[in-house]
Amino acid sequence: MRIPSVLPSAASFAFDIVGFGSTSVDLFAVLDAYPPNGSKQRLRQHLRLPGGSTATALVGCQRLGWRTRFVGRLGGDDEGRLVRESLIAEGVGVHAHVVPGARNQFAIILVDRESGERTVLWDRDAALDGSPEAIEREALVSGRILLVDAGDVPSATAAAAAARRHGVVTAIDIEQAGPGTTELLREIDLLVVAETFPSAITGKAETGAALHALAAELKPALACVTLGAAGSLAICQGREIRTPGFPVRCTDTTGAGDAFRAGLLSAWLAQPDADVADLLRRANAVAALNCRALGAWAGLPTASEIEHFLAAEGT
């Protein structure tokens, strides 16, 4: 069974994947254990690194060999400059509007040294949001796939709608429901969401039932929920596909969901007619390998690393 959406021809577009959404600068603090209130604890490691959901997925796709482009707004501060320079250094095209006086999205991420699990404390300047009418449509439709997130829902909805009218496939990275979320999701072909999202938006407690309800209402080509170390659960053409995760020595789970999206989109671009189960297996492999290093981007694998990893796993 394949993904039923038609992937546009590479010859018709300058890029394979365009991302419209969030970037971040992440300050990582590695701890022996999560700190209780009123405690003091020495840091085991601390780093300042680029990240953000859309930016991470684009870097993941770029390392896997695809032509990528970031479209969006950056803060007019040091963090915004760091993100821009880091994306360019990775080979990602950048078509960004720098917002003077705005702070780029920023996060403090506490990482448990033993498990690799992280706690994210983040802030986003409202000045990074903009009028949907101000979006440069030519840049948004310059790729075969448009990936959006929910950092600025009205603009993401307008971007996805414009892409669909142009024959571009749309995908999303979303964790939480909010005003306008349902309208945004109606413009999405490939729906990949966080584990708690289906239940939060449908009211159904069991994840599988909630995902089925979400897929039945929105009718995307693929609806998928990421389950951390347990892998993923997807619905495609009414069929449920459970894909286990890959065990790895986890240093940091930051960006694993974004890496999953990069793996899924990249695998589909490489083999549009492949079985969905094979695409999801590769997506889970990319997510697992990204947990090997500290930071959202550091563990993102190359195509050859994925092939070696899957060969070693016997898949």
C-alpha positions, 0 to 999 in steps of 0.5 A: 500500500502506497501513499495515495497523494501524487508527488510532483515532478522534481524537474518542475520545482527548484526545491524538493522540500520547503519549510515554513515555520519555526526556528529556535536557538536552544540552550542545553543543560545536561543534568544528573537528574531533573531538579526538585524545587529549591535545589542546586545542581552542577551542570554536566554539560551546556551548549547553545545550538540551533534548532526549531521544529521546521528548521530541524526537519529541513536540516534532516532532509538536506543531510539525506540528500534533498534540496531544501529551503526555509521560508519564514521570519527570523528575529533581528537578534543574535539568535536569529543570525545564528539560525540563519548562518547555521541553516546556510552552513548546512546547505539549506536555502534561506528565504527569510524576513528578518523582523527588526527588534524581534527576539528569535524563538528561544528555548532552555532544554533540560536533559537527563544524562541517564535517560536522554529525556528532555524538558523544554522551556520555550518562548516565542516573540509574538512579533514573529507572527505576521499577516497571512497576506504578507506571505511570499507565495512564490517562495512557498510553492517553490518545492514539491512538498511544503512542511508547516508547523503550528507556530503561527496558525493563520499564516501556516493555514494560508501557506498550506492552502496556497501550496495545495492550489499550486499542486504542492503536497502539504505536511505538518509538524504539530504537537498541540491544538489551539484556535484555528487548528482544525482549519489548518489540518484540513489543508494537510496531506501528510499529517504527522502529530505528537502522541498526545495530539489525537486524544486532545483534539478528538476527546477519545482517550485511546490513541488508536481510536483517536487517530482513526477519528482524526483520519476519518474527519480530515481524510489526509493521505496519511495520518501518523502519530509518533510514539517515542521509543515505541515507534509510530502508529499510522492510518493510510487508506483506512489501514492501521500500521504499527511500526516499532522504534529502534533501540539506541543508546539515547543521549538526547531526545530533542528533535526526534519527532522532527527527524521522523518527519525528515525521514518520512518525507525523504523516504517518500521522495526517494521511493514514491511507490514504496509500501507505507510500512517501509517508509515508516520504518525508515522514518523511525530509523532517522528518529532513533539515530538523531537521539545519539547526540546532544541537540536537535541537529547533531545526530541527524544522519546521512543517507549512507548512515541510514543504509548501514544502520538498517542493514545492521538491523536486518531490515 
